[in-house]
């Protein structure tokens, strides 16, 4: 009897040592600034620092943190999210905060309300907790993102995970926050990059939406936590269109039915005033076997020049400008107006499937 009583008491002691998981208490966030006027010349300077206390989950939890940004009054319905992992402080450069403001569609050069909160998570078994939001007044300086183009890298891409050879996207004429790429892809994962040869800024996979699009998970710099690869969006080899909206913070991948039956050209080149409209040889573009409809070339213009694309140095098949003849990106059509370019050296990319082009200044 004494042995049984002792065993019962020992069991009670052990029960007292059990970890009781309860609803967490959110951290308290503070910021070093609450009124920020962002200036482009200061884009590499520190703008604001956010700091917070550890969330309380009732035990010594290894919590992960993320900062959520949204416009005032939107109740974080469509926030921009920056992962911080276990950190309790995060400083943003002027350029980083300005990008977030533009993604949130805040009006350029006008003060607007932005709200920021911290999300703390410890795993799927426990609901996340949030800090109370703090309010900032932010005056952004851009009406479009700072990325001339974004890039595709990964197993699905032509050059795999070599971020120095990532594939540039094209820009949408109607919305500069939208980037598109229609091309042949290999079944596999991928990421999106903001700069060639760097792993930040970058975008990875977030939650799936009802319309089939995927939320973007943003990594501002290489020093920030990595983001997940986009998986399952390219299930088989074939032609696809990838549409990225940095305004809506989404990516959508759809099969491109016309790719398999589209005409294949043996040679495409650049012609224009710089070549006396064909009196001198065209600047010939190159393609690869993995990307038979995407053409690239380096074009150096000593002076401003009107430019077109044409097949086999002949006027029978040619493409010109999109809606704005003076813009460095657009979607041309057969026989459309000349593209008007300023002097400089450009990496030129052209898609004969869509007529899209981009002149990336070097």
Secondary structure by P-SEA (a helix, b strand, c coil): caaaaaaaaaaaaaaaabbbbcbbbbbbbbbccccccccccccccccbbbbbcccccccccbbbbbbbbbccccccccccccccccccbbbbcaaaaaaaaaaacccccbbbbbbbbbbbbccccbbbbbccbbbbbcccccccccccccccccccccccccccbbbbbbbbcccccbbbbbcccccccccccccccccccbbbbcccccccbbbbbcccccccbbbbccccccccbbbbbbbbbccccbbbbbbbccccccccccccccccccccccccccbbbbbccccccbbbbbbbbccbbbbbcccccccccbbbbcccccccbbbbcccccbbbbcccccbbbbbccccbbbbbcc
